[in-house]
Amino acid sequence: MKNTALLLSTILVSLSLFSFSGKDKCLKSDDINCYIESHNPFAEGLLMDEEVRNLSLDQINLIENEEEINLGFNTATYLPIGFDAYAGMELDLDSIIVEELEEEVVLDFDPAKYLPIGFNAYDGMELNLNDIVIEEMEEEINLGFEVMNYLPKGFNPFSK
């Protein structure tokens, strides 16, 4: 009886093992959906993500959902006639006034006593670009070898 049960269970196990071919049905297929469905328990979510990533702007529908708030009373009875909460909400950049506040420096002494007579701190503050002198110093770089030995005869790096 024990031998029969052992033999029968061996036959059932071997038949169940032979039923698996061990071959992937998607081996010769380039379809990503086949691979996802056969190898991933989260296939449905991945397919939805893939669809979302491939959407074009024409396929996206904008739904404006304005939530209406019920206060339990009519607000129009408490507001002026023709009241518009959004009136005057446009931003006009020309109407913005920028004020720069300069802090006054308190020195606790009179600086005029220590400055020459007729001193003007802002005298000569105009910028004249012709007065600016640009000096270029050519810096010689030593590479440790003579560069001309490795360049063709008559080489001029500044020629066009």
DRENMIPA-534667 format. One record per atom (N, C-alpha, C): residue number from 1; residue in three letters; atom name; x, y, z. Coordinates in Angstrom, 2 decimals. Layout:
DRENMIPA-534667
NUM; ala; CA; X; Y; Z
...
end
This chain:
DRENMIPA-534667
1; met; N; 0.82; -1.17; 0.00
1; met; CA; 0.00; 0.00; 0.00
1; met; C; 0.88; 1.26; 0.00
2; lys; N; 1.94; 1.23; 0.82
2; lys; CA; 2.84; 2.37; 0.88
2; lys; C; 3.57; 2.53; -0.45
3; asn; N; 3.95; 1.42; -1.06
3; asn; CA; 4.65; 1.49; -2.34
3; asn; C; 3.74; 2.04; -3.43
4; thr; N; 2.48; 1.69; -3.38
4; thr; CA; 1.53; 2.16; -4.38
4; thr; C; 1.32; 3.66; -4.24
5; ala; N; 1.18; 4.14; -3.00
5; ala; CA; 0.99; 5.57; -2.76
5; ala; C; 2.23; 6.35; -3.19
6; leu; N; 3.39; 5.80; -2.91
6; leu; CA; 4.65; 6.44; -3.31
6; leu; C; 4.77; 6.48; -4.83
7; leu; N; 4.43; 5.39; -5.48
7; leu; CA; 4.50; 5.32; -6.93
7; leu; C; 3.50; 6.29; -7.57
8; leu; N; 2.29; 6.35; -7.03
8; leu; CA; 1.25; 7.24; -7.56
8; leu; C; 1.65; 8.70; -7.37
9; ser; N; 2.18; 9.05; -6.23
9; ser; CA; 2.59; 10.44; -5.98
9; ser; C; 3.77; 10.82; -6.87
10; thr; N; 4.68; 9.87; -7.13
10; thr; CA; 5.81; 10.14; -8.01
10; thr; C; 5.33; 10.40; -9.44
11; ile; N; 4.33; 9.62; -9.87
11; ile; CA; 3.78; 9.80; -11.21
11; ile; C; 3.09; 11.16; -11.33
12; leu; N; 2.34; 11.56; -10.31
12; leu; CA; 1.64; 12.85; -10.35
12; leu; C; 2.63; 14.02; -10.37
13; val; N; 3.69; 13.91; -9.57
13; val; CA; 4.69; 14.98; -9.53
13; val; C; 5.41; 15.06; -10.86
14; ser; N; 5.77; 13.92; -11.44
14; ser; CA; 6.49; 13.94; -12.71
14; ser; C; 5.60; 14.47; -13.84
15; leu; N; 4.31; 14.13; -13.83
15; leu; CA; 3.41; 14.66; -14.85
15; leu; C; 3.26; 16.17; -14.72
16; ser; N; 3.18; 16.66; -13.48
16; ser; CA; 3.04; 18.10; -13.30
16; ser; C; 4.32; 18.82; -13.74
17; leu; N; 5.48; 18.19; -13.51
17; leu; CA; 6.74; 18.81; -13.95
17; leu; C; 6.86; 18.79; -15.47
18; phe; N; 6.39; 17.74; -16.12
18; phe; CA; 6.45; 17.67; -17.57
18; phe; C; 5.50; 18.65; -18.23
19; ser; N; 4.47; 19.08; -17.50
19; ser; CA; 3.51; 20.01; -18.09
19; ser; C; 4.12; 21.39; -18.29
20; phe; N; 5.16; 21.72; -17.50
20; phe; CA; 5.87; 23.00; -17.69
20; phe; C; 6.90; 22.83; -18.79
21; ser; N; 6.78; 23.61; -19.83
21; ser; CA; 7.74; 23.48; -20.92
21; ser; C; 9.03; 24.21; -20.58
22; gly; N; 8.95; 25.21; -19.69
22; gly; CA; 10.12; 25.96; -19.31
22; gly; C; 10.54; 27.00; -20.34
23; lys; N; 9.74; 27.18; -21.36
23; lys; CA; 10.08; 28.15; -22.40
23; lys; C; 9.22; 29.39; -22.22
24; asp; N; 9.83; 30.52; -22.48
24; asp; CA; 9.14; 31.79; -22.38
24; asp; C; 8.37; 32.04; -23.66
25; lys; N; 7.09; 32.33; -23.53
25; lys; CA; 6.28; 32.55; -24.73
25; lys; C; 6.60; 33.88; -25.40
26; cys; N; 7.32; 34.76; -24.70
26; cys; CA; 7.64; 36.07; -25.26
26; cys; C; 9.07; 36.16; -25.76
27; leu; N; 9.78; 35.05; -25.88
27; leu; CA; 11.17; 35.09; -26.30
27; leu; C; 11.33; 35.68; -27.69
28; lys; N; 10.49; 35.30; -28.61
28; lys; CA; 10.63; 35.76; -29.98
28; lys; C; 9.78; 36.98; -30.28
29; ser; N; 9.09; 37.49; -29.27
29; ser; CA; 8.21; 38.64; -29.47
29; ser; C; 8.89; 39.91; -28.99
30; asp; N; 8.72; 40.99; -29.73
30; asp; CA; 9.25; 42.30; -29.34
30; asp; C; 8.19; 43.12; -28.61
31; asp; N; 7.03; 42.55; -28.38
31; asp; CA; 5.93; 43.26; -27.75
31; asp; C; 6.20; 43.41; -26.26
32; ile; N; 6.25; 44.64; -25.79
32; ile; CA; 6.50; 44.91; -24.37
32; ile; C; 5.33; 44.43; -23.52
33; asn; N; 4.13; 44.49; -24.06
33; asn; CA; 2.95; 44.07; -23.29
33; asn; C; 3.03; 42.59; -22.96
34; cys; N; 3.53; 41.76; -23.87
34; cys; CA; 3.66; 40.32; -23.63
34; cys; C; 4.61; 40.09; -22.46
35; tyr; N; 5.73; 40.81; -22.46
35; tyr; CA; 6.72; 40.63; -21.40
35; tyr; C; 6.16; 41.08; -20.05
36; ile; N; 5.49; 42.24; -20.03
36; ile; CA; 4.96; 42.76; -18.77
36; ile; C; 3.89; 41.83; -18.21
37; glu; N; 3.01; 41.32; -19.05
37; glu; CA; 1.93; 40.46; -18.57
37; glu; C; 2.46; 39.14; -18.03
38; ser; N; 3.53; 38.62; -18.62
38; ser; CA; 4.00; 37.31; -18.19
38; ser; C; 5.00; 37.38; -17.05
39; his; N; 5.62; 38.50; -16.78
39; his; CA; 6.67; 38.57; -15.78
39; his; C; 6.39; 39.50; -14.61
40; asn; N; 5.34; 40.28; -14.67
40; asn; CA; 5.15; 41.29; -13.66
40; asn; C; 3.77; 41.20; -13.03
41; pro; N; 3.73; 41.10; -11.70
41; pro; CA; 2.42; 41.08; -11.04
41; pro; C; 1.73; 42.44; -11.06
42; phe; N; 2.48; 43.50; -11.36
42; phe; CA; 1.92; 44.85; -11.39
42; phe; C; 1.72; 45.32; -12.83
43; ala; N; 1.43; 44.40; -13.71
43; ala; CA; 1.36; 44.69; -15.14
43; ala; C; 0.32; 45.75; -15.47
44; glu; N; -0.83; 45.69; -14.85
44; glu; CA; -1.90; 46.63; -15.17
44; glu; C; -1.47; 48.06; -14.83
45; gly; N; -0.86; 48.24; -13.68
45; gly; CA; -0.40; 49.57; -13.29
45; gly; C; 0.69; 50.08; -14.20
46; leu; N; 1.61; 49.20; -14.61
46; leu; CA; 2.69; 49.61; -15.50
46; leu; C; 2.16; 49.99; -16.88
47; leu; N; 1.16; 49.27; -17.36
47; leu; CA; 0.58; 49.60; -18.65
47; leu; C; -0.13; 50.95; -18.60
48; met; N; -0.79; 51.24; -17.49
48; met; CA; -1.45; 52.53; -17.35
48; met; C; -0.42; 53.65; -17.29
49; asp; N; 0.69; 53.43; -16.58
49; asp; CA; 1.76; 54.43; -16.53
49; asp; C; 2.34; 54.67; -17.91
50; glu; N; 2.51; 53.61; -18.68
50; glu; CA; 3.06; 53.74; -20.03
50; glu; C; 2.12; 54.54; -20.92
51; glu; N; 0.80; 54.33; -20.77
51; glu; CA; -0.17; 55.08; -21.55
51; glu; C; -0.12; 56.56; -21.19
52; val; N; 0.03; 56.87; -19.91
52; val; CA; 0.07; 58.26; -19.46
52; val; C; 1.33; 58.95; -19.99
53; arg; N; 2.45; 58.27; -19.98
53; arg; CA; 3.71; 58.85; -20.46
53; arg; C; 3.66; 59.16; -21.95
54; asn; N; 2.88; 58.42; -22.70
54; asn; CA; 2.83; 58.60; -24.15
54; asn; C; 1.68; 59.49; -24.60
55; leu; N; 1.01; 60.17; -23.69
55; leu; CA; -0.09; 61.06; -24.08
55; leu; C; 0.45; 62.30; -24.77
56; ser; N; -0.29; 62.78; -25.74
56; ser; CA; 0.05; 64.05; -26.37
56; ser; C; -0.86; 65.12; -25.76
57; leu; N; -0.52; 66.38; -26.00
57; leu; CA; -1.31; 67.46; -25.42
57; leu; C; -2.73; 67.49; -25.97
58; asp; N; -2.92; 66.98; -27.18
58; asp; CA; -4.27; 66.96; -27.75
58; asp; C; -5.18; 65.96; -27.04
59; gln; N; -4.60; 64.95; -26.42
59; gln; CA; -5.39; 63.91; -25.77
59; gln; C; -5.75; 64.26; -24.33
60; ile; N; -5.16; 65.32; -23.78
60; ile; CA; -5.42; 65.70; -22.39
60; ile; C; -6.57; 66.68; -22.35
61; asn; N; -7.60; 66.34; -21.59
61; asn; CA; -8.75; 67.21; -21.44
61; asn; C; -8.67; 67.90; -20.08
62; leu; N; -8.75; 69.23; -20.09
62; leu; CA; -8.71; 69.99; -18.86
62; leu; C; -10.12; 70.13; -18.32
63; ile; N; -10.30; 69.69; -17.10
63; ile; CA; -11.61; 69.78; -16.46
63; ile; C; -11.48; 70.75; -15.30
64; glu; N; -12.16; 71.87; -15.41
64; glu; CA; -12.14; 72.84; -14.32
64; glu; C; -13.31; 72.55; -13.41
65; asn; N; -12.99; 72.17; -12.21
65; asn; CA; -14.02; 71.83; -11.24
65; asn; C; -14.02; 72.88; -10.15
66; glu; N; -14.96; 73.80; -10.24
66; glu; CA; -15.07; 74.83; -9.21
66; glu; C; -16.01; 74.32; -8.13
67; glu; N; -15.47; 74.24; -6.95
67; glu; CA; -16.28; 73.74; -5.83
67; glu; C; -17.15; 74.87; -5.30
68; glu; N; -18.42; 74.61; -5.20
68; glu; CA; -19.33; 75.62; -4.68
68; glu; C; -19.46; 75.44; -3.18
69; ile; N; -19.26; 76.53; -2.47
69; ile; CA; -19.31; 76.48; -1.01
69; ile; C; -20.66; 77.02; -0.57
70; asn; N; -21.36; 76.25; 0.23
70; asn; CA; -22.65; 76.65; 0.74
70; asn; C; -22.47; 77.15; 2.17
71; leu; N; -22.69; 78.46; 2.37
71; leu; CA; -22.53; 79.05; 3.69
71; leu; C; -23.81; 78.99; 4.52
72; gly; N; -24.89; 78.60; 3.93
72; gly; CA; -26.15; 78.50; 4.66
72; gly; C; -26.96; 79.78; 4.61
73; phe; N; -26.47; 80.81; 3.90
73; phe; CA; -27.23; 82.04; 3.72
73; phe; C; -26.83; 82.65; 2.39
74; asn; N; -27.58; 83.59; 1.91
74; asn; CA; -27.32; 84.24; 0.64
74; asn; C; -26.40; 85.42; 0.88
75; thr; N; -25.20; 85.38; 0.34
75; thr; CA; -24.22; 86.44; 0.56
75; thr; C; -24.59; 87.72; -0.19
76; ala; N; -25.39; 87.61; -1.23
76; ala; CA; -25.77; 88.78; -2.03
76; ala; C; -26.54; 89.80; -1.20
77; thr; N; -27.22; 89.36; -0.17
77; thr; CA; -27.99; 90.30; 0.65
77; thr; C; -27.07; 91.18; 1.50
78; tyr; N; -25.83; 90.78; 1.71
78; tyr; CA; -24.90; 91.53; 2.54
78; tyr; C; -23.88; 92.33; 1.71
79; leu; N; -23.92; 92.17; 0.40
79; leu; CA; -22.95; 92.85; -0.47
79; leu; C; -23.63; 93.97; -1.24
80; pro; N; -22.87; 94.98; -1.66
80; pro; CA; -23.47; 96.06; -2.45
80; pro; C; -24.00; 95.56; -3.79
81; ile; N; -24.90; 96.30; -4.39
81; ile; CA; -25.47; 95.92; -5.67
81; ile; C; -24.39; 96.02; -6.74
82; gly; N; -24.27; 94.98; -7.56
82; gly; CA; -23.28; 94.95; -8.63
82; gly; C; -21.86; 94.65; -8.13
83; phe; N; -21.75; 94.12; -6.93
83; phe; CA; -20.43; 93.81; -6.38
83; phe; C; -19.76; 92.69; -7.18
84; asp; N; -18.50; 92.92; -7.54
84; asp; CA; -17.72; 91.92; -8.25
84; asp; C; -16.42; 91.72; -7.47
85; ala; N; -16.26; 90.54; -6.91
85; ala; CA; -15.09; 90.26; -6.09
85; ala; C; -13.80; 90.26; -6.90
86; tyr; N; -13.90; 90.06; -8.20
86; tyr; CA; -12.71; 89.98; -9.05
86; tyr; C; -12.41; 91.28; -9.78
87; ala; N; -13.19; 92.32; -9.56
87; ala; CA; -12.96; 93.59; -10.23
87; ala; C; -11.67; 94.21; -9.68
88; gly; N; -10.84; 94.72; -10.58
88; gly; CA; -9.60; 95.38; -10.17
88; gly; C; -8.49; 94.43; -9.80
89; met; N; -8.62; 93.16; -10.15
89; met; CA; -7.59; 92.17; -9.80
89; met; C; -6.47; 92.12; -10.82
90; glu; N; -6.60; 92.83; -11.96
90; glu; CA; -5.55; 92.82; -12.96
90; glu; C; -4.35; 93.59; -12.42
91; leu; N; -3.16; 93.07; -12.68
91; leu; CA; -1.94; 93.70; -12.20
91; leu; C; -1.36; 94.58; -13.30
92; asp; N; -1.23; 95.87; -13.01
92; asp; CA; -0.63; 96.81; -13.94
92; asp; C; 0.77; 97.13; -13.42
93; leu; N; 1.79; 96.70; -14.16
93; leu; CA; 3.16; 96.89; -13.71
93; leu; C; 3.56; 98.36; -13.66
94; asp; N; 2.91; 99.21; -14.47
94; asp; CA; 3.23; 100.63; -14.45
94; asp; C; 2.72; 101.31; -13.19
95; ser; N; 1.75; 100.71; -12.54
95; ser; CA; 1.21; 101.33; -11.33
95; ser; C; 2.02; 101.00; -10.08
96; ile; N; 3.00; 100.14; -10.21
96; ile; CA; 3.84; 99.79; -9.06
96; ile; C; 4.91; 100.86; -8.88
97; ile; N; 5.00; 101.42; -7.71
97; ile; CA; 5.98; 102.45; -7.40
97; ile; C; 7.04; 101.83; -6.50
98; val; N; 8.28; 101.92; -6.94
98; val; CA; 9.39; 101.38; -6.16
98; val; C; 10.07; 102.54; -5.47
99; glu; N; 10.11; 102.49; -4.17
99; glu; CA; 10.77; 103.52; -3.40
99; glu; C; 11.98; 102.92; -2.72
100; glu; N; 13.12; 103.56; -2.94
100; glu; CA; 14.33; 103.11; -2.28
100; glu; C; 14.59; 104.03; -1.10
101; leu; N; 14.53; 103.48; 0.06
101; leu; CA; 14.76; 104.27; 1.26
101; leu; C; 16.23; 104.17; 1.64
102; glu; N; 16.86; 105.34; 1.75
102; glu; CA; 18.25; 105.36; 2.18
102; glu; C; 18.28; 105.71; 3.66
103; glu; N; 19.02; 104.91; 4.39
103; glu; CA; 19.13; 105.19; 5.82
103; glu; C; 20.13; 106.32; 6.03
104; glu; N; 19.77; 107.23; 6.90
104; glu; CA; 20.67; 108.33; 7.20
104; glu; C; 21.70; 107.84; 8.20
105; val; N; 22.96; 108.14; 7.90
105; val; CA; 24.05; 107.72; 8.77
105; val; C; 24.30; 108.82; 9.79
106; val; N; 24.21; 108.45; 11.05
106; val; CA; 24.46; 109.41; 12.12
106; val; C; 25.86; 109.14; 12.67
107; leu; N; 26.75; 110.14; 12.51
107; leu; CA; 28.14; 109.96; 12.93
107; leu; C; 28.42; 110.50; 14.33
108; asp; N; 27.52; 111.25; 14.89
108; asp; CA; 27.66; 111.86; 16.22
108; asp; C; 28.77; 112.91; 16.26
109; phe; N; 29.17; 113.42; 15.11
109; phe; CA; 30.10; 114.55; 15.04
109; phe; C; 29.89; 115.23; 13.70
110; asp; N; 30.44; 116.42; 13.55
110; asp; CA; 30.28; 117.18; 12.33
110; asp; C; 31.46; 116.89; 11.41
111; pro; N; 31.26; 116.15; 10.30
111; pro; CA; 32.37; 115.82; 9.42
111; pro; C; 32.91; 117.03; 8.67
112; ala; N; 32.14; 118.11; 8.56
112; ala; CA; 32.59; 119.30; 7.84
112; ala; C; 33.82; 119.91; 8.49
113; lys; N; 34.01; 119.71; 9.77
113; lys; CA; 35.18; 120.24; 10.47
113; lys; C; 36.46; 119.56; 9.99
114; tyr; N; 36.35; 118.35; 9.50
114; tyr; CA; 37.52; 117.57; 9.14
114; tyr; C; 37.76; 117.50; 7.62
115; leu; N; 36.90; 118.16; 6.85
115; leu; CA; 37.02; 118.13; 5.39
115; leu; C; 37.48; 119.50; 4.89
116; pro; N; 38.13; 119.56; 3.71
116; pro; CA; 38.55; 120.86; 3.16
116; pro; C; 37.34; 121.74; 2.83
117; ile; N; 37.58; 123.04; 2.75
117; ile; CA; 36.51; 123.99; 2.47
117; ile; C; 36.04; 123.76; 1.03
118; gly; N; 34.71; 123.69; 0.84
118; gly; CA; 34.13; 123.49; -0.49
118; gly; C; 34.21; 122.04; -0.96
119; phe; N; 34.44; 121.12; -0.07
119; phe; CA; 34.55; 119.70; -0.45
119; phe; C; 33.19; 119.19; -0.91
120; asn; N; 33.19; 118.49; -2.07
120; asn; CA; 31.97; 117.89; -2.60
120; asn; C; 32.28; 116.42; -2.90
121; ala; N; 31.67; 115.53; -2.18
121; ala; CA; 31.95; 114.10; -2.33
121; ala; C; 31.51; 113.57; -3.69
122; tyr; N; 30.56; 114.23; -4.33
122; tyr; CA; 30.04; 113.75; -5.62
122; tyr; C; 30.69; 114.45; -6.81
123; asp; N; 31.65; 115.34; -6.57
123; asp; CA; 32.32; 116.06; -7.65
123; asp; C; 33.20; 115.10; -8.45
124; gly; N; 33.06; 115.11; -9.77
124; gly; CA; 33.87; 114.26; -10.64
124; gly; C; 33.41; 112.81; -10.68
125; met; N; 32.17; 112.55; -10.35
125; met; CA; 31.65; 111.17; -10.34
125; met; C; 31.12; 110.73; -11.70
126; glu; N; 31.12; 111.63; -12.71
126; glu; CA; 30.63; 111.25; -14.03
126; glu; C; 31.64; 110.28; -14.66
127; leu; N; 31.15; 109.26; -15.29
127; leu; CA; 31.99; 108.25; -15.91
127; leu; C; 32.22; 108.59; -17.37
128; asn; N; 33.49; 108.73; -17.74
128; asn; CA; 33.85; 108.97; -19.13
128; asn; C; 34.63; 107.76; -19.60
129; leu; N; 34.08; 107.04; -20.56
129; leu; CA; 34.71; 105.81; -21.03
129; leu; C; 36.05; 106.07; -21.71
130; asn; N; 36.25; 107.28; -22.22
130; asn; CA; 37.53; 107.61; -22.85
130; asn; C; 38.67; 107.73; -21.84
131; asp; N; 38.31; 107.97; -20.58
131; asp; CA; 39.33; 108.10; -19.54
131; asp; C; 39.84; 106.75; -19.05
132; ile; N; 39.16; 105.69; -19.40
132; ile; CA; 39.55; 104.36; -18.93
132; ile; C; 40.69; 103.85; -19.80
133; val; N; 41.79; 103.47; -19.17
133; val; CA; 42.95; 102.96; -19.89
133; val; C; 43.05; 101.47; -19.62
134; ile; N; 43.11; 100.71; -20.69
134; ile; CA; 43.22; 99.26; -20.56
134; ile; C; 44.66; 98.87; -20.84
135; glu; N; 45.26; 98.25; -19.88
135; glu; CA; 46.64; 97.81; -20.03
135; glu; C; 46.65; 96.30; -20.06
136; glu; N; 47.24; 95.76; -21.12
136; glu; CA; 47.36; 94.32; -21.23
136; glu; C; 48.82; 93.95; -21.05
137; met; N; 49.07; 93.06; -20.13
137; met; CA; 50.42; 92.57; -19.92
137; met; C; 50.50; 91.18; -20.51
138; glu; N; 51.47; 91.02; -21.41
138; glu; CA; 51.64; 89.73; -22.02
138; glu; C; 52.45; 88.86; -21.07
139; glu; N; 51.88; 87.76; -20.68
139; glu; CA; 52.53; 86.88; -19.73
139; glu; C; 53.22; 85.75; -20.49
140; glu; N; 54.49; 85.55; -20.21
140; glu; CA; 55.23; 84.50; -20.89
140; glu; C; 55.06; 83.21; -20.12
141; ile; N; 54.67; 82.17; -20.85
141; ile; CA; 54.44; 80.86; -20.23
141; ile; C; 55.60; 79.95; -20.57
142; asn; N; 56.19; 79.35; -19.56
142; asn; CA; 57.30; 78.43; -19.76
142; asn; C; 56.77; 77.01; -19.65
143; leu; N; 56.80; 76.28; -20.77
143; leu; CA; 56.30; 74.91; -20.80
143; leu; C; 57.38; 73.88; -20.50
144; gly; N; 58.62; 74.31; -20.43
144; gly; CA; 59.70; 73.38; -20.13
144; gly; C; 60.33; 72.80; -21.39
145; phe; N; 59.87; 73.22; -22.58
145; phe; CA; 60.48; 72.77; -23.83
145; phe; C; 60.23; 73.86; -24.87
146; glu; N; 60.95; 73.82; -25.95
146; glu; CA; 60.83; 74.81; -27.01
146; glu; C; 59.69; 74.41; -27.95
147; val; N; 58.65; 75.20; -28.01
147; val; CA; 57.46; 74.90; -28.79
147; val; C; 57.77; 74.92; -30.29
148; met; N; 58.62; 75.82; -30.71
148; met; CA; 58.93; 75.98; -32.14
148; met; C; 59.54; 74.72; -32.75
149; asn; N; 60.14; 73.88; -31.92
149; asn; CA; 60.73; 72.64; -32.43
149; asn; C; 59.66; 71.66; -32.91
150; tyr; N; 58.43; 71.83; -32.44
150; tyr; CA; 57.35; 70.89; -32.77
150; tyr; C; 56.33; 71.46; -33.76
151; leu; N; 56.55; 72.68; -34.21
151; leu; CA; 55.63; 73.32; -35.16
151; leu; C; 56.26; 73.37; -36.54
152; pro; N; 55.47; 73.44; -37.61
152; pro; CA; 56.04; 73.52; -38.96
152; pro; C; 56.75; 74.87; -39.15
153; lys; N; 57.69; 74.91; -40.09
153; lys; CA; 58.43; 76.14; -40.37
153; lys; C; 57.47; 77.19; -40.92
154; gly; N; 57.62; 78.40; -40.45
154; gly; CA; 56.76; 79.50; -40.91
154; gly; C; 55.39; 79.50; -40.26
155; phe; N; 55.17; 78.75; -39.19
155; phe; CA; 53.85; 78.68; -38.54
155; phe; C; 53.55; 80.01; -37.86
156; asn; N; 52.34; 80.54; -38.11
156; asn; CA; 51.91; 81.78; -37.48
156; asn; C; 50.54; 81.53; -36.86
157; pro; N; 50.45; 81.52; -35.55
157; pro; CA; 49.15; 81.23; -34.91
157; pro; C; 48.14; 82.36; -35.09
158; phe; N; 48.59; 83.56; -35.47
158; phe; CA; 47.69; 84.69; -35.59
158; phe; C; 47.20; 84.90; -37.02
159; ser; N; 47.68; 84.11; -37.97
159; ser; CA; 47.22; 84.27; -39.35
159; ser; C; 45.84; 83.62; -39.51
160; lys; N; 45.11; 84.12; -40.46
160; lys; CA; 43.75; 83.62; -40.65
160; lys; C; 43.70; 82.49; -41.60
end
